[in-house]
Amino acid sequence: MMECQIKLTETEDVREFVAAATKCDFDIDIFYNRVTIDAKSILGILSMDLTRVLTVKCYGEDEKFLNSIRKFAVA
């Protein structure tokens, strides 16, 4: 299991993130506080407070996915 922090500031960022997550054959969740959303749900992510730093939890590993979300990572 891998966990990282990201920031999605624009709708296009969300679309790109969901497209990358959908290609994975394992579960991916995004959460902050007590809110947990399936990372493959564009409407779910858009309903979140995108002004916050979000935590991504992957229940598998895919190097392509990790490379594609690296640009959203919070330092």
N, CA, C, O and CB atoms as a CASP TS submission, in Angstrom:
PFRMAT TS
TARGET T0000
AUTHOR 0000-0000-0000
METHOD Language model
MODEL 1
PARENT N/A
ATOM      1  N   MET     1       0.845  -1.178   0.000  1.00  0.00           N
ATOM      2  CA  MET     1       0.000   0.000   0.000  1.00  0.00           C
ATOM      3  C   MET     1       0.892   1.244   0.000  1.00  0.00           C
ATOM      4  O   MET     1       1.881   1.311   0.729  1.00  0.00           O
ATOM      5  CB  MET     1      -0.962  -0.004   1.225  1.00  0.00           C
ATOM      6  N   MET     2       0.532   2.214  -0.817  1.00  0.00           N
ATOM      7  CA  MET     2       1.305   3.447  -0.949  1.00  0.00           C
ATOM      8  C   MET     2       0.396   4.624  -0.611  1.00  0.00           C
ATOM      9  O   MET     2      -0.795   4.609  -0.922  1.00  0.00           O
ATOM     10  CB  MET     2       1.902   3.594  -2.389  1.00  0.00           C
ATOM     11  N   GLU     3       0.957   5.624   0.016  1.00  0.00           N
ATOM     12  CA  GLU     3       0.194   6.809   0.394  1.00  0.00           C
ATOM     13  C   GLU     3       1.000   8.048   0.045  1.00  0.00           C
ATOM     14  O   GLU     3       2.204   8.103   0.296  1.00  0.00           O
ATOM     15  CB  GLU     3      -0.162   6.789   1.904  1.00  0.00           C
ATOM     16  N   CYS     4       0.325   9.062  -0.544  1.00  0.00           N
ATOM     17  CA  CYS     4       0.987  10.329  -0.842  1.00  0.00           C
ATOM     18  C   CYS     4      -0.016  11.461  -0.756  1.00  0.00           C
ATOM     19  O   CYS     4      -1.227  11.240  -0.731  1.00  0.00           O
ATOM     20  CB  CYS     4       1.644  10.295  -2.235  1.00  0.00           C
ATOM     21  N   GLN     5       0.503  12.672  -0.711  1.00  0.00           N
ATOM     22  CA  GLN     5      -0.328  13.868  -0.605  1.00  0.00           C
ATOM     23  C   GLN     5      -0.301  14.604  -1.942  1.00  0.00           C
ATOM     24  O   GLN     5       0.757  14.784  -2.545  1.00  0.00           O
ATOM     25  CB  GLN     5       0.164  14.795   0.554  1.00  0.00           C
ATOM     26  N   ILE     6      -1.491  15.029  -2.399  1.00  0.00           N
ATOM     27  CA  ILE     6      -1.591  15.745  -3.668  1.00  0.00           C
ATOM     28  C   ILE     6      -2.477  16.972  -3.511  1.00  0.00           C
ATOM     29  O   ILE     6      -3.186  17.131  -2.517  1.00  0.00           O
ATOM     30  CB  ILE     6      -2.143  14.823  -4.773  1.00  0.00           C
ATOM     31  N   LYS     7      -2.416  17.829  -4.512  1.00  0.00           N
ATOM     32  CA  LYS     7      -3.275  19.007  -4.568  1.00  0.00           C
ATOM     33  C   LYS     7      -3.818  19.084  -5.994  1.00  0.00           C
ATOM     34  O   LYS     7      -3.052  19.200  -6.950  1.00  0.00           O
ATOM     35  CB  LYS     7      -2.494  20.329  -4.163  1.00  0.00           C
ATOM     36  N   LEU     8      -5.138  19.020  -6.130  1.00  0.00           N
ATOM     37  CA  LEU     8      -5.805  19.139  -7.426  1.00  0.00           C
ATOM     38  C   LEU     8      -6.509  20.488  -7.435  1.00  0.00           C
ATOM     39  O   LEU     8      -7.505  20.670  -6.734  1.00  0.00           O
ATOM     40  CB  LEU     8      -6.821  17.949  -7.681  1.00  0.00           C
ATOM     41  N   THR     9      -6.008  21.431  -8.218  1.00  0.00           N
ATOM     42  CA  THR     9      -6.528  22.795  -8.143  1.00  0.00           C
ATOM     43  C   THR     9      -7.533  23.129  -9.233  1.00  0.00           C
ATOM     44  O   THR     9      -8.341  24.044  -9.067  1.00  0.00           O
ATOM     45  CB  THR     9      -5.399  23.763  -8.209  1.00  0.00           C
ATOM     46  N   GLU    10      -7.499  22.405 -10.344  1.00  0.00           N
ATOM     47  CA  GLU    10      -8.387  22.712 -11.460  1.00  0.00           C
ATOM     48  C   GLU    10      -9.165  21.477 -11.879  1.00  0.00           C
ATOM     49  O   GLU    10      -8.762  20.351 -11.590  1.00  0.00           O
ATOM     50  CB  GLU    10      -7.594  23.265 -12.645  1.00  0.00           C
ATOM     51  N   THR    11     -10.278  21.693 -12.561  1.00  0.00           N
ATOM     52  CA  THR    11     -11.093  20.595 -13.061  1.00  0.00           C
ATOM     53  C   THR    11     -10.288  19.708 -14.000  1.00  0.00           C
ATOM     54  O   THR    11     -10.455  18.489 -13.995  1.00  0.00           O
ATOM     55  CB  THR    11     -12.333  21.132 -13.773  1.00  0.00           C
ATOM     56  N   GLU    12      -9.431  20.299 -14.794  1.00  0.00           N
ATOM     57  CA  GLU    12      -8.590  19.527 -15.712  1.00  0.00           C
ATOM     58  C   GLU    12      -7.639  18.606 -14.945  1.00  0.00           C
ATOM     59  O   GLU    12      -7.364  17.492 -15.391  1.00  0.00           O
ATOM     60  CB  GLU    12      -7.789  20.471 -16.625  1.00  0.00           C
ATOM     61  N   ASP    13      -7.138  19.058 -13.801  1.00  0.00           N
ATOM     62  CA  ASP    13      -6.287  18.218 -12.954  1.00  0.00           C
ATOM     63  C   ASP    13      -7.061  16.993 -12.471  1.00  0.00           C
ATOM     64  O   ASP    13      -6.542  15.877 -12.476  1.00  0.00           O
ATOM     65  CB  ASP    13      -5.752  19.025 -11.748  1.00  0.00           C
ATOM     66  N   VAL    14      -8.308  17.215 -12.053  1.00  0.00           N
ATOM     67  CA  VAL    14      -9.154  16.124 -11.578  1.00  0.00           C
ATOM     68  C   VAL    14      -9.399  15.126 -12.704  1.00  0.00           C
ATOM     69  O   VAL    14      -9.302  13.916 -12.496  1.00  0.00           O
ATOM     70  CB  VAL    14     -10.494  16.667 -11.036  1.00  0.00           C
ATOM     71  N   ARG    15      -9.716  15.629 -13.894  1.00  0.00           N
ATOM     72  CA  ARG    15      -9.970  14.756 -15.044  1.00  0.00           C
ATOM     73  C   ARG    15      -8.748  13.902 -15.365  1.00  0.00           C
ATOM     74  O   ARG    15      -8.867  12.704 -15.620  1.00  0.00           O
ATOM     75  CB  ARG    15     -10.367  15.589 -16.272  1.00  0.00           C
ATOM     76  N   GLU    16      -7.579  14.525 -15.351  1.00  0.00           N
ATOM     77  CA  GLU    16      -6.341  13.805 -15.644  1.00  0.00           C
ATOM     78  C   GLU    16      -6.029  12.758 -14.568  1.00  0.00           C
ATOM     79  O   GLU    16      -5.604  11.646 -14.881  1.00  0.00           O
ATOM     80  CB  GLU    16      -5.175  14.792 -15.768  1.00  0.00           C
ATOM     81  N   PHE    17      -6.241  13.119 -13.313  1.00  0.00           N
ATOM     82  CA  PHE    17      -6.005  12.190 -12.207  1.00  0.00           C
ATOM     83  C   PHE    17      -6.935  10.984 -12.302  1.00  0.00           C
ATOM     84  O   PHE    17      -6.484   9.847 -12.161  1.00  0.00           O
ATOM     85  CB  PHE    17      -6.197  12.900 -10.857  1.00  0.00           C
ATOM     86  N   VAL    18      -8.232  11.218 -12.541  1.00  0.00           N
ATOM     87  CA  VAL    18      -9.204  10.126 -12.630  1.00  0.00           C
ATOM     88  C   VAL    18      -8.896   9.226 -13.827  1.00  0.00           C
ATOM     89  O   VAL    18      -9.036   8.007 -13.734  1.00  0.00           O
ATOM     90  CB  VAL    18     -10.636  10.685 -12.738  1.00  0.00           C
ATOM     91  N   ALA    19      -8.481   9.813 -14.940  1.00  0.00           N
ATOM     92  CA  ALA    19      -8.125   9.014 -16.117  1.00  0.00           C
ATOM     93  C   ALA    19      -6.967   8.071 -15.801  1.00  0.00           C
ATOM     94  O   ALA    19      -6.974   6.915 -16.222  1.00  0.00           O
ATOM     95  CB  ALA    19      -7.756   9.930 -17.300  1.00  0.00           C
ATOM     96  N   ALA    20      -5.975   8.561 -15.063  1.00  0.00           N
ATOM     97  CA  ALA    20      -4.831   7.723 -14.679  1.00  0.00           C
ATOM     98  C   ALA    20      -5.260   6.645 -13.679  1.00  0.00           C
ATOM     99  O   ALA    20      -4.823   5.498 -13.778  1.00  0.00           O
ATOM    100  CB  ALA    20      -3.702   8.593 -14.073  1.00  0.00           C
ATOM    101  N   ALA    21      -6.106   7.007 -12.726  1.00  0.00           N
ATOM    102  CA  ALA    21      -6.561   6.052 -11.706  1.00  0.00           C
ATOM    103  C   ALA    21      -7.416   4.950 -12.316  1.00  0.00           C
ATOM    104  O   ALA    21      -7.340   3.798 -11.888  1.00  0.00           O
ATOM    105  CB  ALA    21      -7.352   6.775 -10.614  1.00  0.00           C
ATOM    106  N   THR    22      -8.219   5.288 -13.300  1.00  0.00           N
ATOM    107  CA  THR    22      -9.109   4.319 -13.931  1.00  0.00           C
ATOM    108  C   THR    22      -8.339   3.206 -14.634  1.00  0.00           C
ATOM    109  O   THR    22      -8.850   2.094 -14.768  1.00  0.00           O
ATOM    110  CB  THR    22     -10.018   5.018 -14.922  1.00  0.00           C
ATOM    111  N   LYS    23      -7.137   3.483 -15.077  1.00  0.00           N
ATOM    112  CA  LYS    23      -6.320   2.481 -15.771  1.00  0.00           C
ATOM    113  C   LYS    23      -5.732   1.439 -14.822  1.00  0.00           C
ATOM    114  O   LYS    23      -5.224   0.410 -15.270  1.00  0.00           O
ATOM    115  CB  LYS    23      -5.200   3.164 -16.526  1.00  0.00           C
ATOM    116  N   CYS    24      -5.796   1.699 -13.511  1.00  0.00           N
ATOM    117  CA  CYS    24      -5.235   0.770 -12.525  1.00  0.00           C
ATOM    118  C   CYS    24      -6.252  -0.312 -12.180  1.00  0.00           C
ATOM    119  O   CYS    24      -7.453  -0.046 -12.136  1.00  0.00           O
ATOM    120  CB  CYS    24      -4.803   1.526 -11.246  1.00  0.00           C
ATOM    121  N   ASP    25      -5.777  -1.524 -11.938  1.00  0.00           N
ATOM    122  CA  ASP    25      -6.671  -2.638 -11.618  1.00  0.00           C
ATOM    123  C   ASP    25      -6.796  -2.874 -10.111  1.00  0.00           C
ATOM    124  O   ASP    25      -7.239  -3.941  -9.686  1.00  0.00           O
ATOM    125  CB  ASP    25      -6.178  -3.904 -12.292  1.00  0.00           C
ATOM    126  N   PHE    26      -6.414  -1.895  -9.312  1.00  0.00           N
ATOM    127  CA  PHE    26      -6.539  -1.985  -7.860  1.00  0.00           C
ATOM    128  C   PHE    26      -7.289  -0.758  -7.357  1.00  0.00           C
ATOM    129  O   PHE    26      -7.468   0.213  -8.091  1.00  0.00           O
ATOM    130  CB  PHE    26      -5.141  -2.102  -7.179  1.00  0.00           C
ATOM    131  N   ASP    27      -7.723  -0.807  -6.113  1.00  0.00           N
ATOM    132  CA  ASP    27      -8.475   0.303  -5.521  1.00  0.00           C
ATOM    133  C   ASP    27      -7.555   1.450  -5.156  1.00  0.00           C
ATOM    134  O   ASP    27      -6.419   1.257  -4.724  1.00  0.00           O
ATOM    135  CB  ASP    27      -9.240  -0.165  -4.284  1.00  0.00           C
ATOM    136  N   ILE    28      -8.087   2.665  -5.346  1.00  0.00           N
ATOM    137  CA  ILE    28      -7.378   3.888  -4.967  1.00  0.00           C
ATOM    138  C   ILE    28      -8.406   4.785  -4.288  1.00  0.00           C
ATOM    139  O   ILE    28      -9.485   5.016  -4.833  1.00  0.00           O
ATOM    140  CB  ILE    28      -6.706   4.605  -6.221  1.00  0.00           C
ATOM    141  N   ASP    29      -8.084   5.280  -3.124  1.00  0.00           N
ATOM    142  CA  ASP    29      -8.966   6.187  -2.390  1.00  0.00           C
ATOM    143  C   ASP    29      -8.288   7.533  -2.200  1.00  0.00           C
ATOM    144  O   ASP    29      -7.064   7.635  -2.120  1.00  0.00           O
ATOM    145  CB  ASP    29      -9.359   5.587  -1.026  1.00  0.00           C
ATOM    146  N   ILE    30      -9.125   8.565  -2.131  1.00  0.00           N
ATOM    147  CA  ILE    30      -8.651   9.912  -1.800  1.00  0.00           C
ATOM    148  C   ILE    30      -9.406  10.335  -0.552  1.00  0.00           C
ATOM    149  O   ILE    30     -10.615  10.130  -0.446  1.00  0.00           O
ATOM    150  CB  ILE    30      -8.872  10.939  -2.995  1.00  0.00           C
ATOM    151  N   PHE    31      -8.686  10.927   0.393  1.00  0.00           N
ATOM    152  CA  PHE    31      -9.392  11.373   1.582  1.00  0.00           C
ATOM    153  C   PHE    31      -8.747  12.585   2.230  1.00  0.00           C
ATOM    154  O   PHE    31      -7.569  12.876   2.023  1.00  0.00           O
ATOM    155  CB  PHE    31      -9.469  10.258   2.574  1.00  0.00           C
ATOM    156  N   TYR    32      -9.547  13.279   3.013  1.00  0.00           N
ATOM    157  CA  TYR    32      -9.099  14.302   3.943  1.00  0.00           C
ATOM    158  C   TYR    32     -10.089  14.274   5.098  1.00  0.00           C
ATOM    159  O   TYR    32     -11.278  14.018   4.905  1.00  0.00           O
ATOM    160  CB  TYR    32      -9.013  15.735   3.264  1.00  0.00           C
ATOM    161  N   ASN    33      -9.596  14.535   6.282  1.00  0.00           N
ATOM    162  CA  ASN    33     -10.397  14.396   7.504  1.00  0.00           C
ATOM    163  C   ASN    33     -11.088  13.038   7.503  1.00  0.00           C
ATOM    164  O   ASN    33     -10.416  12.007   7.460  1.00  0.00           O
ATOM    165  CB  ASN    33     -11.445  15.543   7.620  1.00  0.00           C
ATOM    166  N   ARG    34     -12.409  13.019   7.548  1.00  0.00           N
ATOM    167  CA  ARG    34     -13.158  11.755   7.557  1.00  0.00           C
ATOM    168  C   ARG    34     -13.833  11.458   6.231  1.00  0.00           C
ATOM    169  O   ARG    34     -14.589  10.492   6.129  1.00  0.00           O
ATOM    170  CB  ARG    34     -14.197  11.780   8.647  1.00  0.00           C
ATOM    171  N   VAL    35     -13.581  12.255   5.231  1.00  0.00           N
ATOM    172  CA  VAL    35     -14.196  12.075   3.917  1.00  0.00           C
ATOM    173  C   VAL    35     -13.304  11.179   3.064  1.00  0.00           C
ATOM    174  O   VAL    35     -12.130  11.482   2.852  1.00  0.00           O
ATOM    175  CB  VAL    35     -14.430  13.446   3.217  1.00  0.00           C
ATOM    176  N   THR    36     -13.866  10.075   2.576  1.00  0.00           N
ATOM    177  CA  THR    36     -13.126   9.150   1.711  1.00  0.00           C
ATOM    178  C   THR    36     -13.904   8.970   0.422  1.00  0.00           C
ATOM    179  O   THR    36     -15.103   8.694   0.446  1.00  0.00           O
ATOM    180  CB  THR    36     -12.889   7.774   2.414  1.00  0.00           C
ATOM    181  N   ILE    37     -13.220   9.128  -0.707  1.00  0.00           N
ATOM    182  CA  ILE    37     -13.840   9.038  -2.032  1.00  0.00           C
ATOM    183  C   ILE    37     -13.034   8.063  -2.885  1.00  0.00           C
ATOM    184  O   ILE    37     -11.809   7.998  -2.779  1.00  0.00           O
ATOM    185  CB  ILE    37     -13.920  10.445  -2.718  1.00  0.00           C
ATOM    186  N   ASP    38     -13.728   7.310  -3.725  1.00  0.00           N
ATOM    187  CA  ASP    38     -13.076   6.446  -4.705  1.00  0.00           C
ATOM    188  C   ASP    38     -12.378   7.339  -5.727  1.00  0.00           C
ATOM    189  O   ASP    38     -13.012   8.220  -6.309  1.00  0.00           O
ATOM    190  CB  ASP    38     -14.109   5.481  -5.399  1.00  0.00           C
ATOM    191  N   ALA    39     -11.094   7.127  -5.951  1.00  0.00           N
ATOM    192  CA  ALA    39     -10.313   7.973  -6.858  1.00  0.00           C
ATOM    193  C   ALA    39     -10.722   7.806  -8.315  1.00  0.00           C
ATOM    194  O   ALA    39     -10.295   8.590  -9.163  1.00  0.00           O
ATOM    195  CB  ALA    39      -8.841   7.665  -6.711  1.00  0.00           C
ATOM    196  N   LYS    40     -11.528   6.815  -8.621  1.00  0.00           N
ATOM    197  CA  LYS    40     -11.975   6.600  -9.995  1.00  0.00           C
ATOM    198  C   LYS    40     -13.309   7.279 -10.266  1.00  0.00           C
ATOM    199  O   LYS    40     -13.876   7.114 -11.346  1.00  0.00           O
ATOM    200  CB  LYS    40     -12.086   5.112 -10.285  1.00  0.00           C
ATOM    201  N   SER    41     -13.820   8.043  -9.300  1.00  0.00           N
ATOM    202  CA  SER    41     -15.096   8.750  -9.416  1.00  0.00           C
ATOM    203  C   SER    41     -14.855  10.240  -9.602  1.00  0.00           C
ATOM    204  O   SER    41     -14.503  10.944  -8.655  1.00  0.00           O
ATOM    205  CB  SER    41     -15.975   8.500  -8.172  1.00  0.00           C
ATOM    206  N   ILE    42     -15.046  10.715 -10.825  1.00  0.00           N
ATOM    207  CA  ILE    42     -14.797  12.133 -11.097  1.00  0.00           C
ATOM    208  C   ILE    42     -15.785  13.017 -10.336  1.00  0.00           C
ATOM    209  O   ILE    42     -15.400  14.064  -9.817  1.00  0.00           O
ATOM    210  CB  ILE    42     -14.892  12.415 -12.608  1.00  0.00           C
ATOM    211  N   LEU    43     -17.052  12.606 -10.264  1.00  0.00           N
ATOM    212  CA  LEU    43     -18.042  13.401  -9.530  1.00  0.00           C
ATOM    213  C   LEU    43     -17.744  13.411  -8.037  1.00  0.00           C
ATOM    214  O   LEU    43     -17.942  14.424  -7.366  1.00  0.00           O
ATOM    215  CB  LEU    43     -19.454  12.859  -9.777  1.00  0.00           C
ATOM    216  N   GLY    44     -17.269  12.287  -7.520  1.00  0.00           N
ATOM    217  CA  GLY    44     -16.911  12.225  -6.111  1.00  0.00           C
ATOM    218  C   GLY    44     -15.782  13.176  -5.777  1.00  0.00           C
ATOM    219  O   GLY    44     -15.838  13.885  -4.772  1.00  0.00           O
ATOM    220  N   ILE    45     -14.758  13.196  -6.614  1.00  0.00           N
ATOM    221  CA  ILE    45     -13.616  14.080  -6.361  1.00  0.00           C
ATOM    222  C   ILE    45     -14.018  15.543  -6.529  1.00  0.00           C
ATOM    223  O   ILE    45     -13.599  16.395  -5.746  1.00  0.00           O
ATOM    224  CB  ILE    45     -12.448  13.739  -7.306  1.00  0.00           C
ATOM    225  N   LEU    46     -14.822  15.837  -7.540  1.00  0.00           N
ATOM    226  CA  LEU    46     -15.257  17.218  -7.739  1.00  0.00           C
ATOM    227  C   LEU    46     -16.136  17.716  -6.591  1.00  0.00           C
ATOM    228  O   LEU    46     -16.250  18.923  -6.379  1.00  0.00           O
ATOM    229  CB  LEU    46     -16.009  17.340  -9.054  1.00  0.00           C
ATOM    230  N   SER    47     -16.756  16.798  -5.853  1.00  0.00           N
ATOM    231  CA  SER    47     -17.587  17.206  -4.716  1.00  0.00           C
ATOM    232  C   SER    47     -16.752  17.501  -3.473  1.00  0.00           C
ATOM    233  O   SER    47     -17.272  18.027  -2.489  1.00  0.00           O
ATOM    234  CB  SER    47     -18.610  16.122  -4.401  1.00  0.00           C
ATOM    235  N   MET    48     -15.467  17.167  -3.509  1.00  0.00           N
ATOM    236  CA  MET    48     -14.579  17.414  -2.369  1.00  0.00           C
ATOM    237  C   MET    48     -14.132  18.879  -2.345  1.00  0.00           C
ATOM    238  O   MET    48     -14.254  19.599  -3.336  1.00  0.00           O
ATOM    239  CB  MET    48     -13.348  16.477  -2.426  1.00  0.00           C
ATOM    240  N   ASP    49     -13.623  19.287  -1.215  1.00  0.00           N
ATOM    241  CA  ASP    49     -13.050  20.627  -1.065  1.00  0.00           C
ATOM    242  C   ASP    49     -11.649  20.605  -1.679  1.00  0.00           C
ATOM    243  O   ASP    49     -10.700  20.159  -1.034  1.00  0.00           O
ATOM    244  CB  ASP    49     -13.004  21.072   0.453  1.00  0.00           C
ATOM    245  N   LEU    50     -11.515  21.076  -2.904  1.00  0.00           N
ATOM    246  CA  LEU    50     -10.245  21.010  -3.618  1.00  0.00           C
ATOM    247  C   LEU    50      -9.248  22.077  -3.183  1.00  0.00           C
ATOM    248  O   LEU    50      -8.151  22.161  -3.736  1.00  0.00           O
ATOM    249  CB  LEU    50     -10.489  21.131  -5.088  1.00  0.00           C
ATOM    250  N   THR    51      -9.615  22.893  -2.199  1.00  0.00           N
ATOM    251  CA  THR    51      -8.645  23.843  -1.656  1.00  0.00           C
ATOM    252  C   THR    51      -7.737  23.154  -0.642  1.00  0.00           C
ATOM    253  O   THR    51      -6.740  23.727  -0.203  1.00  0.00           O
ATOM    254  CB  THR    51      -9.365  25.042  -1.004  1.00  0.00           C
ATOM    255  N   ARG    52      -8.080  21.937  -0.276  1.00  0.00           N
ATOM    256  CA  ARG    52      -7.307  21.182   0.721  1.00  0.00           C
ATOM    257  C   ARG    52      -6.281  20.273   0.052  1.00  0.00           C
ATOM    258  O   ARG    52      -6.405  19.915  -1.119  1.00  0.00           O
ATOM    259  CB  ARG    52      -8.244  20.348   1.608  1.00  0.00           C
ATOM    260  N   VAL    53      -5.276  19.917   0.827  1.00  0.00           N
ATOM    261  CA  VAL    53      -4.329  18.889   0.403  1.00  0.00           C
ATOM    262  C   VAL    53      -5.019  17.548   0.634  1.00  0.00           C
ATOM    263  O   VAL    53      -5.551  17.293   1.714  1.00  0.00           O
ATOM    264  CB  VAL    53      -2.949  18.988   1.190  1.00  0.00           C
ATOM    265  N   LEU    54      -5.005  16.699  -0.382  1.00  0.00           N
ATOM    266  CA  LEU    54      -5.691  15.412  -0.326  1.00  0.00           C
ATOM    267  C   LEU    54      -4.668  14.284  -0.176  1.00  0.00           C
ATOM    268  O   LEU    54      -3.550  14.372  -0.682  1.00  0.00           O
ATOM    269  CB  LEU    54      -6.557  15.197  -1.594  1.00  0.00           C
ATOM    270  N   THR    55      -5.062  13.244   0.514  1.00  0.00           N
ATOM    271  CA  THR    55      -4.203  12.079   0.678  1.00  0.00           C
ATOM    272  C   THR    55      -4.710  10.975  -0.235  1.00  0.00           C
ATOM    273  O   THR    55      -5.894  10.640  -0.226  1.00  0.00           O
ATOM    274  CB  THR    55      -4.167  11.606   2.160  1.00  0.00           C
ATOM    275  N   VAL    56      -3.803  10.414  -1.022  1.00  0.00           N
ATOM    276  CA  VAL    56      -4.127   9.316  -1.932  1.00  0.00           C
ATOM    277  C   VAL    56      -3.577   8.033  -1.329  1.00  0.00           C
ATOM    278  O   VAL    56      -2.408   7.964  -0.950  1.00  0.00           O
ATOM    279  CB  VAL    56      -3.543   9.563  -3.369  1.00  0.00           C
ATOM    280  N   LYS    57      -4.433   7.017  -1.243  1.00  0.00           N
ATOM    281  CA  LYS    57      -4.002   5.716  -0.732  1.00  0.00           C
ATOM    282  C   LYS    57      -4.239   4.681  -1.831  1.00  0.00           C
ATOM    283  O   LYS    57      -5.375   4.452  -2.248  1.00  0.00           O
ATOM    284  CB  LYS    57      -4.771   5.331   0.592  1.00  0.00           C
ATOM    285  N   CYS    58      -3.150   4.060  -2.293  1.00  0.00           N
ATOM    286  CA  CYS    58      -3.207   3.049  -3.352  1.00  0.00           C
ATOM    287  C   CYS    58      -3.067   1.677  -2.715  1.00  0.00           C
ATOM    288  O   CYS    58      -2.189   1.460  -1.881  1.00  0.00           O
ATOM    289  CB  CYS    58      -2.094   3.281  -4.426  1.00  0.00           C
ATOM    290  N   TYR    59      -3.930   0.755  -3.108  1.00  0.00           N
ATOM    291  CA  TYR    59      -3.896  -0.611  -2.575  1.00  0.00           C
ATOM    292  C   TYR    59      -3.252  -1.561  -3.581  1.00  0.00           C
ATOM    293  O   TYR    59      -3.679  -2.706  -3.737  1.00  0.00           O
ATOM    294  CB  TYR    59      -5.321  -1.093  -2.220  1.00  0.00           C
ATOM    295  N   GLY    60      -2.240  -1.076  -4.247  1.00  0.00           N
ATOM    296  CA  GLY    60      -1.486  -1.827  -5.230  1.00  0.00           C
ATOM    297  C   GLY    60      -0.383  -0.916  -5.741  1.00  0.00           C
ATOM    298  O   GLY    60      -0.208   0.191  -5.232  1.00  0.00           O
ATOM    299  N   GLU    61       0.356  -1.364  -6.733  1.00  0.00           N
ATOM    300  CA  GLU    61       1.428  -0.540  -7.280  1.00  0.00           C
ATOM    301  C   GLU    61       1.405  -0.548  -8.786  1.00  0.00           C
ATOM    302  O   GLU    61       1.259  -1.594  -9.419  1.00  0.00           O
ATOM    303  CB  GLU    61       2.775  -1.014  -6.782  1.00  0.00           C
ATOM    304  N   ASP    62       1.555   0.645  -9.356  1.00  0.00           N
ATOM    305  CA  ASP    62       1.630   0.806 -10.805  1.00  0.00           C
ATOM    306  C   ASP    62       2.553   1.991 -11.069  1.00  0.00           C
ATOM    307  O   ASP    62       2.211   3.131 -10.755  1.00  0.00           O
ATOM    308  CB  ASP    62       0.198   1.023 -11.452  1.00  0.00           C
ATOM    309  N   GLU    63       3.700   1.725 -11.636  1.00  0.00           N
ATOM    310  CA  GLU    63       4.702   2.775 -11.862  1.00  0.00           C
ATOM    311  C   GLU    63       4.179   3.883 -12.777  1.00  0.00           C
ATOM    312  O   GLU    63       4.490   5.056 -12.567  1.00  0.00           O
ATOM    313  CB  GLU    63       5.968   2.168 -12.463  1.00  0.00           C
ATOM    314  N   LYS    64       3.389   3.521 -13.788  1.00  0.00           N
ATOM    315  CA  LYS    64       2.827   4.538 -14.699  1.00  0.00           C
ATOM    316  C   LYS    64       1.916   5.499 -13.941  1.00  0.00           C
ATOM    317  O   LYS    64       1.961   6.710 -14.157  1.00  0.00           O
ATOM    318  CB  LYS    64       2.041   3.863 -15.850  1.00  0.00           C
ATOM    319  N   PHE    65       1.085   4.946 -13.048  1.00  0.00           N
ATOM    320  CA  PHE    65       0.178   5.785 -12.264  1.00  0.00           C
ATOM    321  C   PHE    65       0.963   6.716 -11.359  1.00  0.00           C
ATOM    322  O   PHE    65       0.657   7.905 -11.274  1.00  0.00           O
ATOM    323  CB  PHE    65      -0.778   4.921 -11.433  1.00  0.00           C
ATOM    324  N   LEU    66       1.971   6.187 -10.683  1.00  0.00           N
ATOM    325  CA  LEU    66       2.779   7.020  -9.782  1.00  0.00           C
ATOM    326  C   LEU    66       3.478   8.142 -10.539  1.00  0.00           C
ATOM    327  O   LEU    66       3.563   9.267 -10.045  1.00  0.00           O
ATOM    328  CB  LEU    66       3.817   6.163  -9.049  1.00  0.00           C
ATOM    329  N   ASN    67       3.975   7.844 -11.725  1.00  0.00           N
ATOM    330  CA  ASN    67       4.617   8.884 -12.534  1.00  0.00           C
ATOM    331  C   ASN    67       3.620   9.941 -12.989  1.00  0.00           C
ATOM    332  O   ASN    67       3.959  11.122 -13.053  1.00  0.00           O
ATOM    333  CB  ASN    67       5.298   8.263 -13.745  1.00  0.00           C
ATOM    334  N   SER    68       2.397   9.530 -13.306  1.00  0.00           N
ATOM    335  CA  SER    68       1.408  10.485 -13.804  1.00  0.00           C
ATOM    336  C   SER    68       0.875  11.402 -12.700  1.00  0.00           C
ATOM    337  O   SER    68       0.465  12.526 -12.990  1.00  0.00           O
ATOM    338  CB  SER    68       0.254   9.739 -14.450  1.00  0.00           C
ATOM    339  N   ILE    69       0.872  10.953 -11.451  1.00  0.00           N
ATOM    340  CA  ILE    69       0.360  11.820 -10.381  1.00  0.00           C
ATOM    341  C   ILE    69       1.472  12.594  -9.685  1.00  0.00           C
ATOM    342  O   ILE    69       1.198  13.428  -8.822  1.00  0.00           O
ATOM    343  CB  ILE    69      -0.402  10.993  -9.357  1.00  0.00           C
ATOM    344  N   ARG    70       2.703  12.333 -10.046  1.00  0.00           N
ATOM    345  CA  ARG    70       3.832  13.006  -9.396  1.00  0.00           C
ATOM    346  C   ARG    70       3.734  14.536  -9.511  1.00  0.00           C
ATOM    347  O   ARG    70       4.166  15.253  -8.608  1.00  0.00           O
ATOM    348  CB  ARG    70       5.151  12.523 -10.010  1.00  0.00           C
ATOM    349  N   LYS    71       3.176  15.027 -10.600  1.00  0.00           N
ATOM    350  CA  LYS    71       3.087  16.485 -10.779  1.00  0.00           C
ATOM    351  C   LYS    71       2.071  17.137  -9.858  1.00  0.00           C
ATOM    352  O   LYS    71       2.082  18.357  -9.693  1.00  0.00           O
ATOM    353  CB  LYS    71       2.735  16.806 -12.207  1.00  0.00           C
ATOM    354  N   PHE    72       1.187  16.338  -9.249  1.00  0.00           N
ATOM    355  CA  PHE    72       0.207  16.865  -8.298  1.00  0.00           C
ATOM    356  C   PHE    72       0.704  16.761  -6.860  1.00  0.00           C
ATOM    357  O   PHE    72       0.035  17.231  -5.939  1.00  0.00           O
ATOM    358  CB  PHE    72      -1.116  16.123  -8.441  1.00  0.00           C
ATOM    359  N   ALA    73       1.864  16.155  -6.658  1.00  0.00           N
ATOM    360  CA  ALA    73       2.374  15.900  -5.314  1.00  0.00           C
ATOM    361  C   ALA    73       2.682  17.198  -4.575  1.00  0.00           C
ATOM    362  O   ALA    73       3.137  18.185  -5.154  1.00  0.00           O
ATOM    363  CB  ALA    73       3.624  15.030  -5.382  1.00  0.00           C
ATOM    364  N   VAL    74       2.418  17.154  -3.286  1.00  0.00           N
ATOM    365  CA  VAL    74       2.725  18.277  -2.401  1.00  0.00           C
ATOM    366  C   VAL    74       4.066  17.979  -1.757  1.00  0.00           C
ATOM    367  O   VAL    74       4.273  16.894  -1.213  1.00  0.00           O
ATOM    368  CB  VAL    74       1.599  18.500  -1.315  1.00  0.00           C
ATOM    369  N   ALA    75       4.969  18.932  -1.818  1.00  0.00           N
ATOM    370  CA  ALA    75       6.327  18.720  -1.299  1.00  0.00           C
ATOM    371  C   ALA    75       6.366  18.643   0.206  1.00  0.00           C
ATOM    372  O   ALA    75       7.436  18.467   0.788  1.00  0.00           O
ATOM    373  CB  ALA    75       7.239  19.821  -1.761  1.00  0.00           C
TER
END
